Amino acid sequence: FGFVTFTDPHAIDEFMKQRPHTLDGRQIDPKRAMPREEANNEEVHLTVKKIFIGGIRDGLNDEALRAY
C-alpha cells in the first residue's frame, strides 16, 4: 500500500472519477485518507489532500507511481 499527497484537494476528485485504476498491470484501490473519526464529516472530504492506495505490488517506487 502507499499514500499519495496532492497539492490541490480538487485534483483528488478528478483522480477518483477516472476509475478503475490500473498500475503496473494490477488494479489498485485508491481511497481518501482521513481520520476515521472524521469519515462522516462532509467538510473534511473537501480539504483532504492525501489518498490511500491499496493493491500495489511490493517494490513499486515513487517514480513509477508519479508517472502513472
mmCIF file of the N, C-alpha and C atoms, coordinates in Angstrom:
data_MODEL
# 
_entry.id   MODEL 
# 
loop_
_atom_site.group_PDB 
_atom_site.id 
_atom_site.type_symbol 
_atom_site.label_atom_id 
_atom_site.label_alt_id 
_atom_site.label_comp_id 
_atom_site.label_asym_id 
_atom_site.label_entity_id 
_atom_site.label_seq_id 
_atom_site.pdbx_PDB_ins_code 
_atom_site.Cartn_x 
_atom_site.Cartn_y 
_atom_site.Cartn_z 
_atom_site.occupancy 
_atom_site.B_iso_or_equiv 
_atom_site.pdbx_formal_charge 
_atom_site.auth_seq_id 
_atom_site.auth_comp_id 
_atom_site.auth_asym_id 
_atom_site.auth_atom_id 
_atom_site.pdbx_PDB_model_num 
ATOM 1   N N  . PHE A 1 1  ? 0.843   -1.179 0.000   1.00 0.00 ? 1  PHE A N  1 
ATOM 2   C CA . PHE A 1 1  ? 0.000   0.000  0.000   1.00 0.00 ? 1  PHE A CA 1 
ATOM 3   C C  . PHE A 1 1  ? 0.877   1.228  0.000   1.00 0.00 ? 1  PHE A C  1 
ATOM 4   N N  . GLY A 1 2  ? 0.280   2.365  -0.208  1.00 0.00 ? 2  GLY A N  1 
ATOM 5   C CA . GLY A 1 2  ? 1.026   3.611  -0.203  1.00 0.00 ? 2  GLY A CA 1 
ATOM 6   C C  . GLY A 1 2  ? 0.097   4.792  -0.058  1.00 0.00 ? 2  GLY A C  1 
ATOM 7   N N  . PHE A 1 3  ? 0.675   5.959  0.119   1.00 0.00 ? 3  PHE A N  1 
ATOM 8   C CA . PHE A 1 3  ? -0.081  7.196  0.218   1.00 0.00 ? 3  PHE A CA 1 
ATOM 9   C C  . PHE A 1 3  ? 0.431   8.164  -0.833  1.00 0.00 ? 3  PHE A C  1 
ATOM 10  N N  . VAL A 1 4  ? -0.474  8.937  -1.406  1.00 0.00 ? 4  VAL A N  1 
ATOM 11  C CA . VAL A 1 4  ? -0.123  9.985  -2.361  1.00 0.00 ? 4  VAL A CA 1 
ATOM 12  C C  . VAL A 1 4  ? -0.707  11.285 -1.836  1.00 0.00 ? 4  VAL A C  1 
ATOM 13  N N  . THR A 1 5  ? 0.117   12.321 -1.774  1.00 0.00 ? 5  THR A N  1 
ATOM 14  C CA . THR A 1 5  ? -0.342  13.636 -1.334  1.00 0.00 ? 5  THR A CA 1 
ATOM 15  C C  . THR A 1 5  ? -0.425  14.553 -2.552  1.00 0.00 ? 5  THR A C  1 
ATOM 16  N N  . PHE A 1 6  ? -1.587  15.140 -2.749  1.00 0.00 ? 6  PHE A N  1 
ATOM 17  C CA . PHE A 1 6  ? -1.822  16.070 -3.855  1.00 0.00 ? 6  PHE A CA 1 
ATOM 18  C C  . PHE A 1 6  ? -1.664  17.497 -3.340  1.00 0.00 ? 6  PHE A C  1 
ATOM 19  N N  . THR A 1 7  ? -1.268  18.423 -4.200  1.00 0.00 ? 7  THR A N  1 
ATOM 20  C CA . THR A 1 7  ? -1.166  19.825 -3.790  1.00 0.00 ? 7  THR A CA 1 
ATOM 21  C C  . THR A 1 7  ? -2.535  20.488 -3.761  1.00 0.00 ? 7  THR A C  1 
ATOM 22  N N  . ASP A 1 8  ? -3.472  19.983 -4.537  1.00 0.00 ? 8  ASP A N  1 
ATOM 23  C CA . ASP A 1 8  ? -4.819  20.550 -4.626  1.00 0.00 ? 8  ASP A CA 1 
ATOM 24  C C  . ASP A 1 8  ? -5.847  19.467 -4.297  1.00 0.00 ? 8  ASP A C  1 
ATOM 25  N N  . PRO A 1 9  ? -6.667  19.666 -3.261  1.00 0.00 ? 9  PRO A N  1 
ATOM 26  C CA . PRO A 1 9  ? -7.652  18.642 -2.910  1.00 0.00 ? 9  PRO A CA 1 
ATOM 27  C C  . PRO A 1 9  ? -8.653  18.352 -4.029  1.00 0.00 ? 9  PRO A C  1 
ATOM 28  N N  . HIS A 1 10 ? -8.878  19.306 -4.931  1.00 0.00 ? 10 HIS A N  1 
ATOM 29  C CA . HIS A 1 10 ? -9.816  19.081 -6.035  1.00 0.00 ? 10 HIS A CA 1 
ATOM 30  C C  . HIS A 1 10 ? -9.250  18.105 -7.064  1.00 0.00 ? 10 HIS A C  1 
ATOM 31  N N  . ALA A 1 11 ? -7.931  17.980 -7.108  1.00 0.00 ? 11 ALA A N  1 
ATOM 32  C CA . ALA A 1 11 ? -7.308  17.013 -8.017  1.00 0.00 ? 11 ALA A CA 1 
ATOM 33  C C  . ALA A 1 11 ? -7.674  15.588 -7.618  1.00 0.00 ? 11 ALA A C  1 
ATOM 34  N N  . ILE A 1 12 ? -7.920  15.362 -6.339  1.00 0.00 ? 12 ILE A N  1 
ATOM 35  C CA . ILE A 1 12 ? -8.343  14.033 -5.878  1.00 0.00 ? 12 ILE A CA 1 
ATOM 36  C C  . ILE A 1 12 ? -9.687  13.685 -6.488  1.00 0.00 ? 12 ILE A C  1 
ATOM 37  N N  . ASP A 1 13 ? -10.603 14.658 -6.544  1.00 0.00 ? 13 ASP A N  1 
ATOM 38  C CA . ASP A 1 13 ? -11.917 14.404 -7.145  1.00 0.00 ? 13 ASP A CA 1 
ATOM 39  C C  . ASP A 1 13 ? -11.768 13.935 -8.585  1.00 0.00 ? 13 ASP A C  1 
ATOM 40  N N  . GLU A 1 14 ? -10.922 14.615 -9.351  1.00 0.00 ? 14 GLU A N  1 
ATOM 41  C CA . GLU A 1 14 ? -10.707 14.237 -10.749 1.00 0.00 ? 14 GLU A CA 1 
ATOM 42  C C  . GLU A 1 14 ? -10.071 12.855 -10.849 1.00 0.00 ? 14 GLU A C  1 
ATOM 43  N N  . PHE A 1 15 ? -9.110  12.591 -9.992  1.00 0.00 ? 15 PHE A N  1 
ATOM 44  C CA . PHE A 1 15 ? -8.453  11.285 -9.985  1.00 0.00 ? 15 PHE A CA 1 
ATOM 45  C C  . PHE A 1 15 ? -9.453  10.170 -9.675  1.00 0.00 ? 15 PHE A C  1 
ATOM 46  N N  . MET A 1 16 ? -10.291 10.383 -8.687  1.00 0.00 ? 16 MET A N  1 
ATOM 47  C CA . MET A 1 16 ? -11.244 9.349  -8.267  1.00 0.00 ? 16 MET A CA 1 
ATOM 48  C C  . MET A 1 16 ? -12.320 9.101  -9.327  1.00 0.00 ? 16 MET A C  1 
ATOM 49  N N  . LYS A 1 17 ? -12.643 10.102 -10.141 1.00 0.00 ? 17 LYS A N  1 
ATOM 50  C CA . LYS A 1 17 ? -13.654 9.941  -11.194 1.00 0.00 ? 17 LYS A CA 1 
ATOM 51  C C  . LYS A 1 17 ? -13.178 9.031  -12.318 1.00 0.00 ? 17 LYS A C  1 
ATOM 52  N N  . GLN A 1 18 ? -11.886 8.860  -12.447 1.00 0.00 ? 18 GLN A N  1 
ATOM 53  C CA . GLN A 1 18 ? -11.321 8.123  -13.574 1.00 0.00 ? 18 GLN A CA 1 
ATOM 54  C C  . GLN A 1 18 ? -11.069 6.652  -13.246 1.00 0.00 ? 18 GLN A C  1 
ATOM 55  N N  . ARG A 1 19 ? -11.956 6.045  -12.494 1.00 0.00 ? 19 ARG A N  1 
ATOM 56  C CA . ARG A 1 19 ? -11.819 4.629  -12.123 1.00 0.00 ? 19 ARG A CA 1 
ATOM 57  C C  . ARG A 1 19 ? -12.245 3.727  -13.252 1.00 0.00 ? 19 ARG A C  1 
ATOM 58  N N  . PRO A 1 20 ? -11.812 2.508  -13.306 1.00 0.00 ? 20 PRO A N  1 
ATOM 59  C CA . PRO A 1 20 ? -10.855 1.853  -12.410 1.00 0.00 ? 20 PRO A CA 1 
ATOM 60  C C  . PRO A 1 20 ? -9.428  2.269  -12.759 1.00 0.00 ? 20 PRO A C  1 
ATOM 61  N N  . HIS A 1 21 ? -8.543  2.131  -11.789 1.00 0.00 ? 21 HIS A N  1 
ATOM 62  C CA . HIS A 1 21 ? -7.141  2.481  -11.961 1.00 0.00 ? 21 HIS A CA 1 
ATOM 63  C C  . HIS A 1 21 ? -6.311  1.205  -12.022 1.00 0.00 ? 21 HIS A C  1 
ATOM 64  N N  . THR A 1 22 ? -5.438  1.139  -13.016 1.00 0.00 ? 22 THR A N  1 
ATOM 65  C CA . THR A 1 22 ? -4.532  0.006  -13.156 1.00 0.00 ? 22 THR A CA 1 
ATOM 66  C C  . THR A 1 22 ? -3.109  0.536  -13.179 1.00 0.00 ? 22 THR A C  1 
ATOM 67  N N  . LEU A 1 23 ? -2.266  -0.017 -12.343 1.00 0.00 ? 23 LEU A N  1 
ATOM 68  C CA . LEU A 1 23 ? -0.872  0.401  -12.235 1.00 0.00 ? 23 LEU A CA 1 
ATOM 69  C C  . LEU A 1 23 ? 0.002   -0.837 -12.263 1.00 0.00 ? 23 LEU A C  1 
ATOM 70  N N  . ASP A 1 24 ? 0.936   -0.868 -13.178 1.00 0.00 ? 24 ASP A N  1 
ATOM 71  C CA . ASP A 1 24 ? 1.862   -1.991 -13.301 1.00 0.00 ? 24 ASP A CA 1 
ATOM 72  C C  . ASP A 1 24 ? 1.109   -3.311 -13.494 1.00 0.00 ? 24 ASP A C  1 
ATOM 73  N N  . GLY A 1 25 ? 0.017   -3.249 -14.269 1.00 0.00 ? 25 GLY A N  1 
ATOM 74  C CA . GLY A 1 25 ? -0.752  -4.444 -14.583 1.00 0.00 ? 25 GLY A CA 1 
ATOM 75  C C  . GLY A 1 25 ? -1.694  -4.916 -13.493 1.00 0.00 ? 25 GLY A C  1 
ATOM 76  N N  . ARG A 1 26 ? -1.796  -4.177 -12.408 1.00 0.00 ? 26 ARG A N  1 
ATOM 77  C CA . ARG A 1 26 ? -2.677  -4.559 -11.300 1.00 0.00 ? 26 ARG A CA 1 
ATOM 78  C C  . ARG A 1 26 ? -3.688  -3.453 -11.046 1.00 0.00 ? 26 ARG A C  1 
ATOM 79  N N  . GLN A 1 27 ? -4.915  -3.859 -10.738 1.00 0.00 ? 27 GLN A N  1 
ATOM 80  C CA . GLN A 1 27 ? -5.930  -2.869 -10.388 1.00 0.00 ? 27 GLN A CA 1 
ATOM 81  C C  . GLN A 1 27 ? -5.658  -2.396 -8.970  1.00 0.00 ? 27 GLN A C  1 
ATOM 82  N N  . ILE A 1 28 ? -5.597  -1.082 -8.781  1.00 0.00 ? 28 ILE A N  1 
ATOM 83  C CA . ILE A 1 28 ? -5.349  -0.516 -7.458  1.00 0.00 ? 28 ILE A CA 1 
ATOM 84  C C  . ILE A 1 28 ? -6.651  0.024  -6.886  1.00 0.00 ? 28 ILE A C  1 
ATOM 85  N N  . ASP A 1 29 ? -6.673  0.212  -5.582  1.00 0.00 ? 29 ASP A N  1 
ATOM 86  C CA . ASP A 1 29 ? -7.883  0.609  -4.875  1.00 0.00 ? 29 ASP A CA 1 
ATOM 87  C C  . ASP A 1 29 ? -7.637  1.903  -4.097  1.00 0.00 ? 29 ASP A C  1 
ATOM 88  N N  . PRO A 1 30 ? -7.742  3.070  -4.762  1.00 0.00 ? 30 PRO A N  1 
ATOM 89  C CA . PRO A 1 30 ? -7.496  4.329  -4.053  1.00 0.00 ? 30 PRO A CA 1 
ATOM 90  C C  . PRO A 1 30 ? -8.690  4.756  -3.199  1.00 0.00 ? 30 PRO A C  1 
ATOM 91  N N  . LYS A 1 31 ? -8.386  5.339  -2.048  1.00 0.00 ? 31 LYS A N  1 
ATOM 92  C CA . LYS A 1 31 ? -9.411  5.869  -1.136  1.00 0.00 ? 31 LYS A CA 1 
ATOM 93  C C  . LYS A 1 31 ? -8.862  7.144  -0.513  1.00 0.00 ? 31 LYS A C  1 
ATOM 94  N N  . ARG A 1 32 ? -9.759  8.059  -0.186  1.00 0.00 ? 32 ARG A N  1 
ATOM 95  C CA . ARG A 1 32 ? -9.332  9.271  0.515   1.00 0.00 ? 32 ARG A CA 1 
ATOM 96  C C  . ARG A 1 32 ? -8.777  8.873  1.880   1.00 0.00 ? 32 ARG A C  1 
ATOM 97  N N  . ALA A 1 33 ? -7.650  9.456  2.242   1.00 0.00 ? 33 ALA A N  1 
ATOM 98  C CA . ALA A 1 33 ? -7.027  9.181  3.534   1.00 0.00 ? 33 ALA A CA 1 
ATOM 99  C C  . ALA A 1 33 ? -7.484  10.240 4.523   1.00 0.00 ? 33 ALA A C  1 
ATOM 100 N N  . MET A 1 34 ? -8.247  9.814  5.513   1.00 0.00 ? 34 MET A N  1 
ATOM 101 C CA . MET A 1 34 ? -8.727  10.742 6.531   1.00 0.00 ? 34 MET A CA 1 
ATOM 102 C C  . MET A 1 34 ? -8.902  9.997  7.843   1.00 0.00 ? 34 MET A C  1 
ATOM 103 N N  . PRO A 1 35 ? -8.830  10.704 8.944   1.00 0.00 ? 35 PRO A N  1 
ATOM 104 C CA . PRO A 1 35 ? -9.034  10.053 10.235  1.00 0.00 ? 35 PRO A CA 1 
ATOM 105 C C  . PRO A 1 35 ? -10.415 9.403  10.304  1.00 0.00 ? 35 PRO A C  1 
ATOM 106 N N  . ARG A 1 36 ? -10.491 8.227  10.900  1.00 0.00 ? 36 ARG A N  1 
ATOM 107 C CA . ARG A 1 36 ? -11.770 7.507  10.987  1.00 0.00 ? 36 ARG A CA 1 
ATOM 108 C C  . ARG A 1 36 ? -12.859 8.331  11.659  1.00 0.00 ? 36 ARG A C  1 
ATOM 109 N N  . GLU A 1 37 ? -12.475 9.083  12.682  1.00 0.00 ? 37 GLU A N  1 
ATOM 110 C CA . GLU A 1 37 ? -13.482 9.857  13.412  1.00 0.00 ? 37 GLU A CA 1 
ATOM 111 C C  . GLU A 1 37 ? -14.065 10.989 12.570  1.00 0.00 ? 37 GLU A C  1 
ATOM 112 N N  . GLU A 1 38 ? -13.428 11.331 11.454  1.00 0.00 ? 38 GLU A N  1 
ATOM 113 C CA . GLU A 1 38 ? -13.922 12.400 10.592  1.00 0.00 ? 38 GLU A CA 1 
ATOM 114 C C  . GLU A 1 38 ? -14.471 11.886 9.264   1.00 0.00 ? 38 GLU A C  1 
ATOM 115 N N  . ALA A 1 39 ? -14.584 10.586 9.108   1.00 0.00 ? 39 ALA A N  1 
ATOM 116 C CA . ALA A 1 39 ? -15.008 9.993  7.837   1.00 0.00 ? 39 ALA A CA 1 
ATOM 117 C C  . ALA A 1 39 ? -16.409 10.427 7.416   1.00 0.00 ? 39 ALA A C  1 
ATOM 118 N N  . ASN A 1 40 ? -17.281 10.722 8.353   1.00 0.00 ? 40 ASN A N  1 
ATOM 119 C CA . ASN A 1 40 ? -18.652 11.122 8.026   1.00 0.00 ? 40 ASN A CA 1 
ATOM 120 C C  . ASN A 1 40 ? -18.821 12.633 7.907   1.00 0.00 ? 40 ASN A C  1 
ATOM 121 N N  . ASN A 1 41 ? -17.761 13.383 8.090   1.00 0.00 ? 41 ASN A N  1 
ATOM 122 C CA . ASN A 1 41 ? -17.804 14.837 8.025   1.00 0.00 ? 41 ASN A CA 1 
ATOM 123 C C  . ASN A 1 41 ? -17.575 15.278 6.574   1.00 0.00 ? 41 ASN A C  1 
ATOM 124 N N  . GLU A 1 42 ? -18.606 15.803 5.919   1.00 0.00 ? 42 GLU A N  1 
ATOM 125 C CA . GLU A 1 42 ? -18.524 16.207 4.510   1.00 0.00 ? 42 GLU A CA 1 
ATOM 126 C C  . GLU A 1 42 ? -17.466 17.285 4.273   1.00 0.00 ? 42 GLU A C  1 
ATOM 127 N N  . GLU A 1 43 ? -17.263 18.180 5.230   1.00 0.00 ? 43 GLU A N  1 
ATOM 128 C CA . GLU A 1 43 ? -16.290 19.253 5.051   1.00 0.00 ? 43 GLU A CA 1 
ATOM 129 C C  . GLU A 1 43 ? -14.869 18.715 4.950   1.00 0.00 ? 43 GLU A C  1 
ATOM 130 N N  . VAL A 1 44 ? -14.590 17.629 5.639   1.00 0.00 ? 44 VAL A N  1 
ATOM 131 C CA . VAL A 1 44 ? -13.259 17.030 5.594   1.00 0.00 ? 44 VAL A CA 1 
ATOM 132 C C  . VAL A 1 44 ? -12.963 16.511 4.193   1.00 0.00 ? 44 VAL A C  1 
ATOM 133 N N  . HIS A 1 45 ? -13.963 15.966 3.514   1.00 0.00 ? 45 HIS A N  1 
ATOM 134 C CA . HIS A 1 45 ? -13.773 15.438 2.162   1.00 0.00 ? 45 HIS A CA 1 
ATOM 135 C C  . HIS A 1 45 ? -13.289 16.525 1.201   1.00 0.00 ? 45 HIS A C  1 
ATOM 136 N N  . LEU A 1 46 ? -13.631 17.771 1.456   1.00 0.00 ? 46 LEU A N  1 
ATOM 137 C CA . LEU A 1 46 ? -13.260 18.870 0.565   1.00 0.00 ? 46 LEU A CA 1 
ATOM 138 C C  . LEU A 1 46 ? -11.827 19.343 0.766   1.00 0.00 ? 46 LEU A C  1 
ATOM 139 N N  . THR A 1 47 ? -11.236 19.031 1.922   1.00 0.00 ? 47 THR A N  1 
ATOM 140 C CA . THR A 1 47 ? -9.911  19.552 2.230   1.00 0.00 ? 47 THR A CA 1 
ATOM 141 C C  . THR A 1 47 ? -8.813  18.496 2.271   1.00 0.00 ? 47 THR A C  1 
ATOM 142 N N  . VAL A 1 48 ? -9.160  17.225 2.195   1.00 0.00 ? 48 VAL A N  1 
ATOM 143 C CA . VAL A 1 48 ? -8.167  16.152 2.248   1.00 0.00 ? 48 VAL A CA 1 
ATOM 144 C C  . VAL A 1 48 ? -7.286  16.205 1.006   1.00 0.00 ? 48 VAL A C  1 
ATOM 145 N N  . LYS A 1 49 ? -5.977  16.137 1.197   1.00 0.00 ? 49 LYS A N  1 
ATOM 146 C CA . LYS A 1 49 ? -5.030  16.185 0.085   1.00 0.00 ? 49 LYS A CA 1 
ATOM 147 C C  . LYS A 1 49 ? -4.315  14.857 -0.120  1.00 0.00 ? 49 LYS A C  1 
ATOM 148 N N  . LYS A 1 50 ? -4.674  13.841 0.646   1.00 0.00 ? 50 LYS A N  1 
ATOM 149 C CA . LYS A 1 50 ? -3.951  12.582 0.602   1.00 0.00 ? 50 LYS A CA 1 
ATOM 150 C C  . LYS A 1 50 ? -4.906  11.440 0.300   1.00 0.00 ? 50 LYS A C  1 
ATOM 151 N N  . ILE A 1 51 ? -4.435  10.458 -0.499  1.00 0.00 ? 51 ILE A N  1 
ATOM 152 C CA . ILE A 1 51 ? -5.218  9.253  -0.743  1.00 0.00 ? 51 ILE A CA 1 
ATOM 153 C C  . ILE A 1 51 ? -4.399  8.040  -0.340  1.00 0.00 ? 51 ILE A C  1 
ATOM 154 N N  . PHE A 1 52 ? -5.096  6.988  0.063   1.00 0.00 ? 52 PHE A N  1 
ATOM 155 C CA . PHE A 1 52 ? -4.511  5.688  0.353   1.00 0.00 ? 52 PHE A CA 1 
ATOM 156 C C  . PHE A 1 52 ? -4.671  4.844  -0.892  1.00 0.00 ? 52 PHE A C  1 
ATOM 157 N N  . ILE A 1 53 ? -3.643  4.114  -1.273  1.00 0.00 ? 53 ILE A N  1 
ATOM 158 C CA . ILE A 1 53 ? -3.725  3.242  -2.439  1.00 0.00 ? 53 ILE A CA 1 
ATOM 159 C C  . ILE A 1 53 ? -3.389  1.825  -2.006  1.00 0.00 ? 53 ILE A C  1 
ATOM 160 N N  . GLY A 1 54 ? -4.383  0.951  -2.103  1.00 0.00 ? 54 GLY A N  1 
ATOM 161 C CA . GLY A 1 54 ? -4.176  -0.457 -1.801  1.00 0.00 ? 54 GLY A CA 1 
ATOM 162 C C  . GLY A 1 54 ? -4.020  -1.248 -3.082  1.00 0.00 ? 54 GLY A C  1 
ATOM 163 N N  . GLY A 1 55 ? -3.380  -2.394 -2.992  1.00 0.00 ? 55 GLY A N  1 
ATOM 164 C CA . GLY A 1 55 ? -3.264  -3.286 -4.134  1.00 0.00 ? 55 GLY A CA 1 
ATOM 165 C C  . GLY A 1 55 ? -2.044  -3.071 -5.004  1.00 0.00 ? 55 GLY A C  1 
ATOM 166 N N  . ILE A 1 56 ? -1.119  -2.198 -4.575  1.00 0.00 ? 56 ILE A N  1 
ATOM 167 C CA . ILE A 1 56 ? 0.092   -2.030 -5.381  1.00 0.00 ? 56 ILE A CA 1 
ATOM 168 C C  . ILE A 1 56 ? 1.105   -3.092 -4.975  1.00 0.00 ? 56 ILE A C  1 
ATOM 169 N N  . ARG A 1 57 ? 1.956   -3.465 -5.919  1.00 0.00 ? 57 ARG A N  1 
ATOM 170 C CA . ARG A 1 57 ? 2.917   -4.545 -5.656  1.00 0.00 ? 57 ARG A CA 1 
ATOM 171 C C  . ARG A 1 57 ? 4.068   -4.044 -4.797  1.00 0.00 ? 57 ARG A C  1 
ATOM 172 N N  . ASP A 1 58 ? 4.692   -4.963 -4.097  1.00 0.00 ? 58 ASP A N  1 
ATOM 173 C CA . ASP A 1 58 ? 5.885   -4.640 -3.319  1.00 0.00 ? 58 ASP A CA 1 
ATOM 174 C C  . ASP A 1 58 ? 6.981   -4.147 -4.249  1.00 0.00 ? 58 ASP A C  1 
ATOM 175 N N  . GLY A 1 59 ? 7.720   -3.184 -3.803  1.00 0.00 ? 59 GLY A N  1 
ATOM 176 C CA . GLY A 1 59 ? 8.855   -2.702 -4.569  1.00 0.00 ? 59 GLY A CA 1 
ATOM 177 C C  . GLY A 1 59 ? 8.535   -1.631 -5.597  1.00 0.00 ? 59 GLY A C  1 
ATOM 178 N N  . LEU A 1 60 ? 7.286   -1.228 -5.719  1.00 0.00 ? 60 LEU A N  1 
ATOM 179 C CA . LEU A 1 60 ? 6.939   -0.163 -6.661  1.00 0.00 ? 60 LEU A CA 1 
ATOM 180 C C  . LEU A 1 60 ? 7.528   1.142  -6.130  1.00 0.00 ? 60 LEU A C  1 
ATOM 181 N N  . ASN A 1 61 ? 8.282   1.836  -6.959  1.00 0.00 ? 61 ASN A N  1 
ATOM 182 C CA . ASN A 1 61 ? 8.950   3.043  -6.470  1.00 0.00 ? 61 ASN A CA 1 
ATOM 183 C C  . ASN A 1 61 ? 8.104   4.293  -6.711  1.00 0.00 ? 61 ASN A C  1 
ATOM 184 N N  . ASP A 1 62 ? 8.499   5.373  -6.062  1.00 0.00 ? 62 ASP A N  1 
ATOM 185 C CA . ASP A 1 62 ? 7.781   6.648  -6.172  1.00 0.00 ? 62 ASP A CA 1 
ATOM 186 C C  . ASP A 1 62 ? 7.709   7.136  -7.609  1.00 0.00 ? 62 ASP A C  1 
ATOM 187 N N  . GLU A 1 63 ? 8.790   6.937  -8.350  1.00 0.00 ? 63 GLU A N  1 
ATOM 188 C CA . GLU A 1 63 ? 8.843   7.418  -9.728  1.00 0.00 ? 63 GLU A CA 1 
ATOM 189 C C  . GLU A 1 63 ? 7.767   6.749  -10.591 1.00 0.00 ? 63 GLU A C  1 
ATOM 190 N N  . ALA A 1 64 ? 7.576   5.460  -10.428 1.00 0.00 ? 64 ALA A N  1 
ATOM 191 C CA . ALA A 1 64 ? 6.555   4.741  -11.204 1.00 0.00 ? 64 ALA A CA 1 
ATOM 192 C C  . ALA A 1 64 ? 5.160   5.231  -10.835 1.00 0.00 ? 64 ALA A C  1 
ATOM 193 N N  . LEU A 1 65 ? 4.940   5.497  -9.560  1.00 0.00 ? 65 LEU A N  1 
ATOM 194 C CA . LEU A 1 65 ? 3.639   5.995  -9.117  1.00 0.00 ? 65 LEU A CA 1 
ATOM 195 C C  . LEU A 1 65 ? 3.389   7.401  -9.650  1.00 0.00 ? 65 LEU A C  1 
ATOM 196 N N  . ARG A 1 66 ? 4.391   8.246  -9.626  1.00 0.00 ? 66 ARG A N  1 
ATOM 197 C CA . ARG A 1 66 ? 4.244   9.605  -10.167 1.00 0.00 ? 66 ARG A CA 1 
ATOM 198 C C  . ARG A 1 66 ? 3.998   9.580  -11.670 1.00 0.00 ? 66 ARG A C  1 
ATOM 199 N N  . ALA A 1 67 ? 4.650   8.675  -12.368 1.00 0.00 ? 67 ALA A N  1 
ATOM 200 C CA . ALA A 1 67 ? 4.479   8.574  -13.817 1.00 0.00 ? 67 ALA A CA 1 
ATOM 201 C C  . ALA A 1 67 ? 3.059   8.167  -14.171 1.00 0.00 ? 67 ALA A C  1 
ATOM 202 N N  . TYR A 1 68 ? 2.429   7.356  -13.303 1.00 0.00 ? 68 TYR A N  1 
ATOM 203 C CA . TYR A 1 68 ? 1.061   6.938  -13.555 1.00 0.00 ? 68 TYR A CA 1 
ATOM 204 C C  . TYR A 1 68 ? 0.140   8.124  -13.456 1.00 0.00 ? 68 TYR A C  1 
# 
